[in-house]
Amino acid sequence: VALATAVYGAKSGGVVVVVGMGAPVMSVPLLDAACREVDVRGVFRYVNAYPTALAMVADGKVDVEKFVTHRFKLEDAVKAFETAKTGAGGAIKVIIDCSEE
């Protein structure tokens, strides 16, 4: 279901990336992808890279906070999703803060 949704949600000429291993057989709306020239690409994740990456973040070697470009309160979630979708204001990572403050 997620792969089909990704294809339908991709812009014409866009790219859908399948990360890691999913089910051996999946339903893909191939005609939709082909007619709209949506590329579907597979990428195999590196299972042993996660501990190294987490250690680099924990040690301060990688500053992931700089990737968070926008923060929204829960009541502004629609605007947050629109920002993430369009990349407005140079959006890279959009956070929706659900805390009760």
ZAKOL-638364 format. One record per atom (N, C-alpha, C, CB): residue in three letters; residue number from 1; z, y, x; atom name. Coordinates in steps of 0.02 Angstrom, whole numbers. Each point is the difference from the previous one (the first is absolute). Glycine has a CB too. Layout:
# residues N
+------+------+--------+--------+--------+------+
: resn : resi :     up :  north :   east : name :
+------+------+--------+--------+--------+------+
:  ala :  NUM :      Z :      Y :      X :   CA :
...
+------+------+--------+--------+--------+------+
This chain:
# residues 101
+------+------+--------+--------+--------+------+
: resn : resi :     up :  north :   east : name :
+------+------+--------+--------+--------+------+
:  val :    1 :      0 :    -60 :     41 :    N :
:  val :    1 :      0 :     60 :    -41 :   CA :
:  val :    1 :      0 :     63 :     43 :    C :
:  val :    1 :     60 :    -63 :    -90 :   CB :
:  ala :    2 :    -20 :     63 :    144 :    N :
:  ala :    2 :      5 :     60 :     43 :   CA :
:  ala :    2 :    -66 :     15 :     33 :    C :
:  ala :    2 :    121 :    -25 :     19 :   CB :
:  leu :    3 :   -156 :    -25 :      4 :    N :
:  leu :    3 :    -64 :     11 :     33 :   CA :
:  leu :    3 :    -52 :     29 :    -48 :    C :
:  leu :    3 :     25 :    -94 :     80 :   CB :
:  ala :    4 :    -27 :     67 :   -141 :    N :
:  ala :    4 :    -46 :     26 :    -50 :   CA :
:  ala :    4 :     18 :     73 :    -17 :    C :
:  ala :    4 :    -16 :   -117 :    -46 :   CB :
:  thr :    5 :     80 :    131 :     38 :    N :
:  thr :    5 :     21 :     68 :    -14 :   CA :
:  thr :    5 :    -19 :     47 :     57 :    C :
:  thr :    5 :     95 :    -44 :    -68 :   CB :
:  ala :    6 :    -88 :     21 :    129 :    N :
:  ala :    6 :    -19 :     41 :     59 :   CA :
:  ala :    6 :    -74 :     15 :     -1 :    C :
:  ala :    6 :     93 :    -51 :     66 :   CB :
:  val :    7 :   -135 :      3 :    -83 :    N :
:  val :    7 :    -72 :     11 :     -3 :   CA :
:  val :    7 :    -17 :     50 :    -55 :    C :
:  val :    7 :    -21 :   -116 :     44 :   CB :
:  tyr :    8 :     50 :    106 :   -102 :    N :
:  tyr :    8 :    -13 :     46 :    -56 :   CA :
:  tyr :    8 :     26 :     70 :     15 :    C :
:  tyr :    8 :      6 :    -97 :    -79 :   CB :
:  gly :    9 :     49 :    101 :    116 :    N :
:  gly :    9 :     30 :     65 :     15 :   CA :
:  gly :    9 :    -31 :     36 :     59 :    C :
:  gly :    9 :    104 :    -45 :    -46 :   CB :
:  ala :   10 :   -142 :     10 :     86 :    N :
:  ala :   10 :    -31 :     32 :     59 :   CA :
:  ala :   10 :    -56 :     46 :    -22 :    C :
:  ala :   10 :     28 :   -100 :     70 :   CB :
:  lys :   11 :    -36 :    154 :    -32 :    N :
:  lys :   11 :    -56 :     46 :    -15 :   CA :
:  lys :   11 :    -65 :    -33 :     22 :    C :
:  lys :   11 :     75 :    101 :     13 :   CB :
:  ser :   12 :   -130 :    -81 :    -42 :    N :
:  ser :   12 :    -65 :    -26 :     19 :   CA :
:  ser :   12 :    -11 :     15 :     74 :    C :
:  ser :   12 :    -46 :     16 :   -117 :   CB :
:  gly :   13 :     24 :    -67 :    154 :    N :
:  gly :   13 :     -9 :      8 :     71 :   CA :
:  gly :   13 :     64 :     -9 :     40 :    C :
:  gly :   13 :    -93 :     76 :    -25 :   CB :
:  gly :   14 :    148 :    -91 :    -10 :    N :
:  gly :   14 :     65 :     -8 :     33 :   CA :
:  gly :   14 :     10 :    -68 :     31 :    C :
:  gly :   14 :     45 :     81 :    -81 :   CB :
:  val :   15 :     15 :    -91 :    106 :    N :
:  val :   15 :     17 :    -63 :     34 :   CA :
:  val :   15 :     65 :    -28 :    -28 :    C :
:  val :   15 :    -59 :     40 :    105 :   CB :
:  val :   16 :     59 :   -104 :   -120 :    N :
:  val :   16 :     61 :    -36 :    -20 :   CA :
:  val :   16 :     17 :    -46 :     58 :    C :
:  val :   16 :    -27 :      7 :   -126 :   CB :
:  val :   17 :     88 :     -3 :    151 :    N :
:  val :   17 :     21 :    -41 :     56 :   CA :
:  val :   17 :     50 :    -52 :    -26 :    C :
:  val :   17 :    -19 :     95 :     83 :   CB :
:  val :   18 :      5 :   -158 :    -71 :    N :
:  val :   18 :     44 :    -55 :    -19 :   CA :
:  val :   18 :     40 :    -17 :     63 :    C :
:  val :   18 :    -80 :    -45 :    -91 :   CB :
:  val :   19 :    145 :     59 :     90 :    N :
:  val :   19 :     42 :    -10 :     59 :   CA :
:  val :   19 :     36 :    -67 :     -6 :    C :
:  val :   19 :     15 :    124 :     13 :   CB :
:  gly :   20 :    -20 :   -165 :     39 :    N :
:  gly :   20 :     36 :    -63 :      2 :   CA :
:  gly :   20 :    -36 :    -54 :    -38 :    C :
:  gly :   20 :    106 :     63 :     10 :   CB :
:  met :   21 :    -69 :   -114 :    -26 :    N :
:  met :   21 :    -29 :    -58 :    -34 :   CA :
:  met :   21 :     24 :     -2 :    -72 :    C :
:  met :   21 :     -6 :    -63 :    108 :   CB :
:  gly :   22 :    -40 :     59 :   -153 :    N :
:  gly :   22 :     16 :     -7 :    -71 :   CA :
:  gly :   22 :    -15 :    -71 :    -21 :    C :
:  gly :   22 :    -25 :    122 :    -22 :   CB :
:  ala :   23 :     10 :   -129 :    -41 :    N :
:  ala :   23 :    -18 :    -65 :    -27 :   CA :
:  ala :   23 :    -66 :    -23 :     30 :    C :
:  ala :   23 :     62 :     24 :   -108 :   CB :
:  pro :   24 :    -73 :    -89 :    115 :    N :
:  pro :   24 :    -63 :    -24 :     29 :   CA :
:  pro :   24 :    -61 :     21 :    -40 :    C :
:  pro :   24 :     63 :    -97 :     45 :   CB :
:  val :   25 :    -55 :    105 :   -111 :    N :
:  val :   25 :    -55 :     21 :    -44 :   CA :
:  val :   25 :     25 :     57 :    -44 :    C :
:  val :   25 :    -53 :   -117 :      1 :   CB :
:  met :   26 :     14 :    172 :     -2 :    N :
:  met :   26 :     20 :     57 :    -41 :   CA :
:  met :   26 :    -59 :     22 :    -44 :    C :
:  met :   26 :     82 :     37 :     88 :   CB :
:  ser :   27 :    -65 :     -6 :   -144 :    N :
:  ser :   27 :    -51 :     28 :    -44 :   CA :
:  ser :   27 :    -14 :     71 :     21 :    C :
:  ser :   27 :     37 :    -74 :    -95 :   CB :
:  val :   28 :    -99 :     88 :    113 :    N :
:  val :   28 :    -20 :     66 :     24 :   CA :
:  val :   28 :    -58 :     25 :    -42 :    C :
:  val :   28 :     39 :    -26 :    118 :   CB :
:  pro :   29 :    -36 :     86 :   -146 :    N :
:  pro :   29 :    -56 :     27 :    -38 :   CA :
:  pro :   29 :    -57 :     21 :     48 :    C :
:  pro :   29 :     80 :     40 :    -91 :   CB :
:  leu :   30 :   -114 :    -91 :    117 :    N :
:  leu :   30 :    -50 :     11 :     52 :   CA :
:  leu :   30 :    -58 :     43 :    -23 :    C :
:  leu :   30 :     32 :   -110 :     47 :   CB :
:  leu :   31 :    -54 :    102 :   -109 :    N :
:  leu :   31 :    -55 :     40 :    -25 :   CA :
:  leu :   31 :     19 :     74 :     -1 :    C :
:  leu :   31 :    -39 :    -97 :    -70 :   CB :
:  asp :   32 :    100 :    113 :     49 :    N :
:  asp :   32 :     24 :     69 :     -1 :   CA :
:  asp :   32 :      2 :     27 :     72 :    C :
:  asp :   32 :     68 :    -23 :   -104 :   CB :
:  ala :   33 :    -42 :    -17 :    150 :    N :
:  ala :   33 :      4 :     22 :     70 :   CA :
:  ala :   33 :    -70 :     12 :     28 :    C :
:  ala :   33 :    108 :    -64 :     15 :   CB :
:  ala :   34 :   -153 :     18 :    -29 :    N :
:  ala :   34 :    -68 :      6 :     27 :   CA :
:  ala :   34 :    -38 :     60 :    -29 :    C :
:  ala :   34 :     -1 :   -124 :     15 :   CB :
:  cys :   35 :      6 :    133 :    -80 :    N :
:  cys :   35 :    -36 :     56 :    -33 :   CA :
:  cys :   35 :     27 :     68 :     22 :    C :
:  cys :   35 :    -21 :    -74 :    -98 :   CB :
:  arg :   36 :     86 :     77 :    113 :    N :
:  arg :   36 :     29 :     64 :     21 :   CA :
:  arg :   36 :      8 :      4 :     76 :    C :
:  arg :   36 :     61 :      5 :   -109 :   CB :
:  glu :   37 :    -88 :    -55 :    145 :    N :
:  glu :   37 :      2 :     -2 :     73 :   CA :
:  glu :   37 :     71 :      6 :     28 :    C :
:  glu :   37 :   -114 :     50 :      0 :   CB :
:  val :   38 :    159 :    -88 :    -31 :    N :
:  val :   38 :     69 :     -3 :     24 :   CA :
:  val :   38 :      4 :    -58 :     50 :    C :
:  val :   38 :     47 :     48 :   -110 :   CB :
:  asp :   39 :    -25 :    -33 :    171 :    N :
:  asp :   39 :      9 :    -51 :     51 :   CA :
:  asp :   39 :     67 :    -34 :     -9 :    C :
:  asp :   39 :    -73 :     64 :     80 :   CB :
:  val :   40 :     74 :   -130 :    -76 :    N :
:  val :   40 :     62 :    -38 :     -2 :   CA :
:  val :   40 :      7 :    -32 :     69 :    C :
:  val :   40 :     -7 :    -23 :   -127 :   CB :
:  arg :   41 :     62 :     42 :    162 :    N :
:  arg :   41 :     11 :    -24 :     68 :   CA :
:  arg :   41 :     65 :    -38 :      6 :    C :
:  arg :   41 :    -66 :     97 :     44 :   CB :
:  gly :   42 :     66 :   -148 :     -5 :    N :
:  gly :   42 :     61 :    -38 :     12 :   CA :
:  gly :   42 :     30 :     17 :     68 :    C :
:  gly :   42 :    -44 :    -91 :    -74 :   CB :
:  val :   43 :    110 :     95 :     76 :    N :
:  val :   43 :     36 :     12 :     62 :   CA :
:  val :   43 :     58 :    -49 :      2 :    C :
:  val :   43 :    -34 :    124 :      4 :   CB :
:  phe :   44 :     41 :   -161 :     50 :    N :
:  phe :   44 :     56 :    -46 :      5 :   CA :
:  phe :   44 :     57 :     35 :     35 :    C :
:  phe :   44 :    -78 :   -100 :      3 :   CB :
:  arg :   45 :    134 :    101 :    -36 :    N :
:  arg :   45 :     58 :     34 :     30 :   CA :
:  arg :   45 :     28 :    -42 :     57 :    C :
:  arg :   45 :     27 :     55 :   -111 :   CB :
:  tyr :   46 :      3 :    -22 :    158 :    N :
:  tyr :   46 :     29 :    -33 :     57 :   CA :
:  tyr :   46 :     75 :    -10 :    -13 :    C :
:  tyr :   46 :    -87 :     50 :     78 :   CB :
:  val :   47 :    106 :   -111 :    -93 :    N :
:  val :   47 :     67 :    -16 :    -21 :   CA :
:  val :   47 :     52 :     20 :     52 :    C :
:  val :   47 :    -46 :    -94 :    -66 :   CB :
:  asn :   48 :     30 :     90 :    129 :    N :
:  asn :   48 :     49 :     15 :     53 :   CA :
:  asn :   48 :      3 :     74 :     17 :    C :
:  asn :   48 :    -19 :   -114 :     45 :   CB :
:  ala :   49 :    -23 :    155 :    -76 :    N :
:  ala :   49 :      0 :     72 :     15 :   CA :
:  ala :   49 :     56 :     37 :    -36 :    C :
:  ala :   49 :   -124 :     -7 :     17 :   CB :
:  tyr :   50 :    148 :    -20 :    -72 :    N :
:  tyr :   50 :     50 :     36 :    -39 :   CA :
:  tyr :   50 :     66 :     11 :     38 :    C :
:  tyr :   50 :    -52 :    -48 :   -102 :   CB :
:  pro :   51 :     80 :     -3 :    135 :    N :
:  pro :   51 :     62 :     13 :     36 :   CA :
:  pro :   51 :     -9 :     53 :     55 :    C :
:  pro :   51 :     34 :   -118 :    -23 :   CB :
:  thr :   52 :    -90 :    117 :     57 :    N :
:  thr :   52 :    -13 :     50 :     52 :   CA :
:  thr :   52 :     -6 :     69 :    -30 :    C :
:  thr :   52 :    -58 :    -86 :     69 :   CB :
:  ala :   53 :     22 :     92 :   -124 :    N :
:  ala :   53 :     -9 :     65 :    -32 :   CA :
:  ala :   53 :     66 :     26 :    -26 :    C :
:  ala :   53 :   -117 :    -32 :    -32 :   CB :
:  leu :   54 :    157 :    -10 :      1 :    N :
:  leu :   54 :     65 :     22 :    -25 :   CA :
:  leu :   54 :     46 :     22 :     56 :    C :
:  leu :   54 :    -13 :    -78 :    -97 :   CB :
:  ala :   55 :     10 :     42 :    153 :    N :
:  ala :   55 :     41 :     18 :     58 :   CA :
:  ala :   55 :    -21 :     68 :     28 :    C :
:  ala :   55 :     17 :   -122 :     26 :   CB :
:  met :   56 :    -82 :    134 :    -25 :    N :
:  met :   56 :    -26 :     64 :     25 :   CA :
:  met :   56 :     24 :     58 :    -44 :    C :
:  met :   56 :   -101 :    -59 :     49 :   CB :
:  val :   57 :    101 :     48 :   -114 :    N :
:  val :   57 :     25 :     51 :    -46 :   CA :
:  val :   57 :     75 :     10 :      9 :    C :
:  val :   57 :    -91 :    -29 :    -83 :   CB :
:  ala :   58 :    128 :    -26 :     87 :    N :
:  ala :   58 :     72 :      3 :      8 :   CA :
:  ala :   58 :     20 :     34 :     65 :    C :
:  ala :   58 :     10 :   -103 :    -67 :   CB :
:  asp :   59 :    -49 :     93 :    120 :    N :
:  asp :   59 :     15 :     30 :     65 :   CA :
:  asp :   59 :    -24 :     72 :      6 :    C :
:  asp :   59 :     -8 :   -113 :     49 :   CB :
:  gly :   60 :    -25 :    138 :   -101 :    N :
:  gly :   60 :    -25 :     69 :      2 :   CA :
:  gly :   60 :    -65 :      8 :     39 :    C :
:  gly :   60 :    117 :     36 :    -11 :   CB :
:  lys :   61 :   -149 :    -91 :     28 :    N :
:  lys :   61 :    -63 :      4 :     38 :   CA :
:  lys :   61 :    -58 :     21 :    -45 :    C :
:  lys :   61 :     43 :    -88 :     77 :   CB :
:  val :   62 :    -36 :     77 :   -142 :    N :
:  val :   62 :    -52 :     19 :    -48 :   CA :
:  val :   62 :     34 :     41 :    -54 :    C :
:  val :   62 :    -71 :   -104 :     24 :   CB :
:  asp :   63 :     45 :    164 :    -36 :    N :
:  asp :   63 :     28 :     44 :    -52 :   CA :
:  asp :   63 :    -41 :     -9 :    -63 :    C :
:  asp :   63 :     40 :     84 :     87 :   CB :
:  val :   64 :    -16 :   -127 :   -132 :    N :
:  val :   64 :    -36 :    -13 :    -62 :   CA :
:  val :   64 :     10 :     56 :    -51 :    C :
:  val :   64 :     12 :   -122 :     21 :   CB :
:  glu :   65 :     40 :    162 :    -12 :    N :
:  glu :   65 :     15 :     54 :    -48 :   CA :
:  glu :   65 :    -57 :     50 :     -4 :    C :
:  glu :   65 :    122 :    -15 :     24 :   CB :
:  lys :   66 :   -159 :     24 :     30 :    N :
:  lys :   66 :    -54 :     49 :     -1 :   CA :
:  lys :   66 :    -57 :    -21 :    -46 :    C :
:  lys :   66 :     30 :     31 :    117 :   CB :
:  phe :   67 :    -33 :    -95 :   -135 :    N :
:  phe :   67 :    -51 :    -23 :    -46 :   CA :
:  phe :   67 :     16 :     17 :    -73 :    C :
:  phe :   67 :    -25 :    -92 :     80 :   CB :
:  val :   68 :     88 :    106 :    -94 :    N :
:  val :   68 :     20 :     20 :    -68 :   CA :
:  val :   68 :    -17 :     74 :     -7 :    C :
:  val :   68 :     95 :    -87 :     -5 :   CB :
:  thr :   69 :   -149 :     99 :    -31 :    N :
:  thr :   69 :    -25 :     69 :     -7 :   CA :
:  thr :   69 :     22 :     34 :    -64 :    C :
:  thr :   69 :    -97 :    -33 :     68 :   CB :
:  his :   70 :    116 :     -6 :   -118 :    N :
:  his :   70 :     18 :     28 :    -65 :   CA :
:  his :   70 :     59 :    -40 :    -30 :    C :
:  his :   70 :   -119 :     39 :    -19 :   CB :
:  arg :   71 :    165 :     -3 :    -13 :    N :
:  arg :   71 :     56 :    -30 :    -36 :   CA :
:  arg :   71 :      2 :     30 :    -71 :    C :
:  arg :   71 :     66 :    -18 :    109 :   CB :
:  phe :   72 :    -55 :    -25 :   -158 :    N :
:  phe :   72 :      4 :     22 :    -70 :   CA :
:  phe :   72 :     61 :    -30 :    -32 :    C :
:  phe :   72 :   -126 :     10 :     -6 :   CB :
:  lys :   73 :    153 :     25 :    -43 :    N :
:  lys :   73 :     54 :    -27 :    -41 :   CA :
:  lys :   73 :    -31 :    -47 :    -52 :    C :
:  lys :   73 :     72 :    104 :     16 :   CB :
:  leu :   74 :    -32 :   -148 :    -44 :    N :
:  leu :   74 :    -25 :    -50 :    -47 :   CA :
:  leu :   74 :    -36 :     33 :    -59 :    C :
:  leu :   74 :     94 :    -75 :     33 :   CB :
:  glu :   75 :    -68 :    131 :    -57 :    N :
:  glu :   75 :    -33 :     32 :    -57 :   CA :
:  glu :   75 :    -69 :     29 :     17 :    C :
:  glu :   75 :    113 :     27 :    -44 :   CB :
:  asp :   76 :   -130 :    -23 :    109 :    N :
:  asp :   76 :    -65 :     23 :     22 :   CA :
:  asp :   76 :    -44 :    -57 :     24 :    C :
:  asp :   76 :     51 :    109 :     30 :   CB :
:  ala :   77 :    -36 :   -170 :    -53 :    N :
:  ala :   77 :    -35 :    -59 :     23 :   CA :
:  ala :   77 :    -76 :      2 :    -11 :    C :
:  ala :   77 :    104 :    -63 :    -22 :   CB :
:  val :   78 :   -125 :     90 :    -36 :    N :
:  val :   78 :    -72 :      4 :    -14 :   CA :
:  val :   78 :    -34 :     43 :     53 :    C :
:  val :   78 :     22 :    -15 :   -124 :   CB :
:  lys :   79 :      8 :     72 :    140 :    N :
:  lys :   79 :    -28 :     43 :     53 :   CA :
:  lys :   79 :      0 :    -36 :     67 :    C :
:  lys :   79 :     41 :    103 :    -63 :   CB :
:  ala :   80 :     11 :   -142 :     77 :    N :
:  ala :   80 :      3 :    -37 :     63 :   CA :
:  ala :   80 :    -57 :    -50 :      5 :    C :
:  ala :   80 :    125 :     13 :      0 :   CB :
:  phe :   81 :   -138 :    -50 :    -54 :    N :
:  phe :   81 :    -54 :    -49 :      1 :   CA :
:  phe :   81 :    -68 :     35 :      7 :    C :
:  phe :   81 :     69 :    -77 :    -71 :   CB :
:  glu :   82 :    -77 :    134 :     38 :    N :
:  glu :   82 :    -62 :     38 :      6 :   CA :
:  glu :   82 :    -10 :     24 :     72 :    C :
:  glu :   82 :     10 :     35 :   -121 :   CB :
:  thr :   83 :     44 :    -11 :    152 :    N :
:  thr :   83 :     -3 :     23 :     69 :   CA :
:  thr :   83 :    -20 :    -58 :     46 :    C :
:  thr :   83 :     87 :     87 :    -24 :   CB :
:  ala :   84 :    -56 :   -145 :     14 :    N :
:  ala :   84 :    -16 :    -58 :     41 :   CA :
:  ala :   84 :    -72 :    -22 :    -11 :    C :
:  ala :   84 :    119 :    -36 :     -6 :   CB :
:  lys :   85 :   -142 :     39 :    -56 :    N :
:  lys :   85 :    -67 :    -22 :    -17 :   CA :
:  lys :   85 :    -53 :     45 :     31 :    C :
:  lys :   85 :     44 :    -48 :   -106 :   CB :
:  thr :   86 :    -33 :    113 :    102 :    N :
:  thr :   86 :    -51 :     48 :     22 :   CA :
:  thr :   86 :      7 :     20 :     73 :    C :
:  thr :   86 :     -6 :     41 :   -116 :   CB :
:  gly :   87 :     65 :    -52 :    144 :    N :
:  gly :   87 :     12 :     23 :     68 :   CA :
:  gly :   87 :     11 :     74 :      4 :    C :
:  gly :   87 :    -68 :    -94 :     40 :   CB :
:  ala :   88 :     86 :    125 :    -96 :    N :
:  ala :   88 :      9 :     72 :     -3 :   CA :
:  ala :   88 :     51 :     23 :     52 :    C :
:  ala :   88 :    -29 :     -1 :   -122 :   CB :
:  gly :   89 :     15 :     57 :    152 :    N :
:  gly :   89 :     46 :     29 :     49 :   CA :
:  gly :   89 :      8 :    -43 :     62 :    C :
:  gly :   89 :     58 :     54 :    -93 :   CB :
:  gly :   90 :   -108 :    -97 :    108 :    N :
:  gly :   90 :      4 :    -42 :     59 :   CA :
:  gly :   90 :     49 :    -58 :     -8 :    C :
:  gly :   90 :    -30 :     98 :     67 :   CB :
:  ala :   91 :     40 :   -121 :   -128 :    N :
:  ala :   91 :     48 :    -53 :    -14 :   CA :
:  ala :   91 :    -16 :    -63 :     40 :    C :
:  ala :   91 :     17 :     46 :   -114 :   CB :
:  ile :   92 :     34 :    -72 :    148 :    N :
:  ile :   92 :     -4 :    -64 :     35 :   CA :
:  ile :   92 :     45 :    -50 :    -35 :    C :
:  ile :   92 :    -27 :     57 :    110 :   CB :
:  lys :   93 :     92 :    -41 :   -113 :    N :
:  lys :   93 :     49 :    -42 :    -34 :   CA :
:  lys :   93 :     38 :     43 :    -49 :    C :
:  lys :   93 :     11 :    -77 :    101 :   CB :
:  val :   94 :    -12 :     57 :   -163 :    N :
:  val :   94 :     33 :     38 :    -54 :   CA :
:  val :   94 :     60 :    -40 :    -24 :    C :
:  val :   94 :   -110 :     54 :    -36 :   CB :
:  ile :   95 :    168 :    -21 :     35 :    N :
:  ile :   95 :     62 :    -32 :    -20 :   CA :
:  ile :   95 :     22 :     27 :    -68 :    C :
:  ile :   95 :     34 :    -15 :    122 :   CB :
:  ile :   96 :    -13 :    -30 :   -166 :    N :
:  ile :   96 :     32 :     19 :    -63 :   CA :
:  ile :   96 :     74 :    -15 :      7 :    C :
:  ile :   96 :   -107 :    -22 :    -69 :   CB :
:  asp :   97 :    147 :     73 :     67 :    N :
:  asp :   97 :     73 :     -6 :      8 :   CA :
:  asp :   97 :     31 :    -16 :    -68 :    C :
:  asp :   97 :     -1 :     81 :     99 :   CB :
:  cys :   98 :     29 :   -140 :   -106 :    N :
:  cys :   98 :     30 :    -22 :    -62 :   CA :
:  cys :   98 :     75 :      8 :     -1 :    C :
:  cys :   98 :    -93 :    -79 :    -13 :   CB :
:  ser :   99 :    121 :    111 :     64 :    N :
:  ser :   99 :     72 :      8 :      1 :   CA :
:  ser :   99 :     23 :     49 :    -52 :    C :
:  ser :   99 :      1 :    -27 :    122 :   CB :
:  glu :  100 :     60 :     19 :   -144 :    N :
:  glu :  100 :     29 :     44 :    -50 :   CA :
:  glu :  100 :     42 :     53 :     35 :    C :
:  glu :  100 :      2 :    -92 :    -87 :   CB :
:  glu :  101 :    -31 :    151 :     97 :    N :
:  glu :  101 :     36 :     54 :     33 :   CA :
:  glu :  101 :      8 :     58 :    -46 :    C :
:  glu :  101 :    -45 :    -35 :    109 :   CB :
+------+------+--------+--------+--------+------+
